[in-house]
Amino acid sequence: QKLLWKAADGVSLPSAEDMPKGTRATFVAPSWMLVGWAEDSPGFAWWFSEQHGPPRLLFGEQMFSTLEAEERASDFPTATCVHAFAHRYPVKTESICDRQTWHCGVLIEWSHGRYSTVVELAWRNGCGGYGAKSNWCEDKLADEPALWKCMQPNLVTPWDETKTEVRLIDQAARNKAEFEEYLSKYSNKSGLPLTHQRFVEPTVYASAPVRLRRLSERDLAGHILNYCRRVQTYSQLNSNCQTFTADLYAFLAGSRNIQPFSEMLRPMYKQHSKCFLYNPEYA
């Protein structure tokens, strides 16, 4: 194989006419992309909200600094209750694997009682790379959902099934009861056509008061960023949405006995609640 051009050599890229058929290119990303979507905002977590005025999406460490500034400017809400939920995904014909595949996440209620927040771990860029079609947004099926319009280009890249990101999405549902209504509205028992269903057999399987003192949105963002830096690998067996849900629920509720929703994951599960505690190193 013949090397035609290398960026480090400082010469101009050859023209297309000078490149033989079958030429392949290797693209090298800047090193800061190992720790975030922007050089000045490391951390693979984002928070989408339509509850703070116009729709907005905050990501990385700038998510923390923005929420910190908002706290100084006004009275800030604190987390009051935490719930763990699970559901399967709708498919035309469920296989054995489909029936064993449960997505889990956490719902957090706030002291203002105006909205709640869904927190979930998933494949990195799985939302941005899929047109921002989130099950937690009412306009999921729109040509351009509000979440899509808020996404910066650096968040719209092919997804990576081996890496993680954490998503926080504010929900119009104010509490557990209203959230369960939302789950039911889009469930397999709703009467909706399959293409409009989002959840199969949804359930809220654990609930508890938040036991961290005065946990604000800024605090939650900070804890999530801490976790993201330490738990970056996605694994179907030991580092996934279910293990994250168990970790976060245990951390917020002070629970030692919470386990992943699926029994098959429990023998290998080790709680990682301490990953939420300490500021990350991005160097």
Salt bridges, closest charged atoms under 4 A:
GLU68 OE2 - ARG218 NH1 3.55
GLU70 OE2 - ARG56 NH1 2.35
GLU71 OE1 - ARG218 NE 3.80
GLU94 OE2 - ARG88 NE 2.82
GLU94 OE1 - ARG99 NH1 2.81
GLU109 OE2 - HIS83 NE2 2.59
GLU120 OE1 - HIS103 NE2 2.72
GLU120 OE2 - ARG167 NH1 3.65
GLU138 OE2 - LYS185 NZ 3.32
GLU165 OE2 - ARG167 NE 2.65
ASP170 OD2 - HIS52 ND1 3.71
GLU178 OE2 - ARG174 NH2 2.45
GLU201 OE1 - LYS189 NZ 3.84
GLU217 OE1 - HIS52 NE2 3.57
ASP219 OD1 - ARG218 NH2 2.70
ASP247 OD2 - HIS272 ND1 3.79
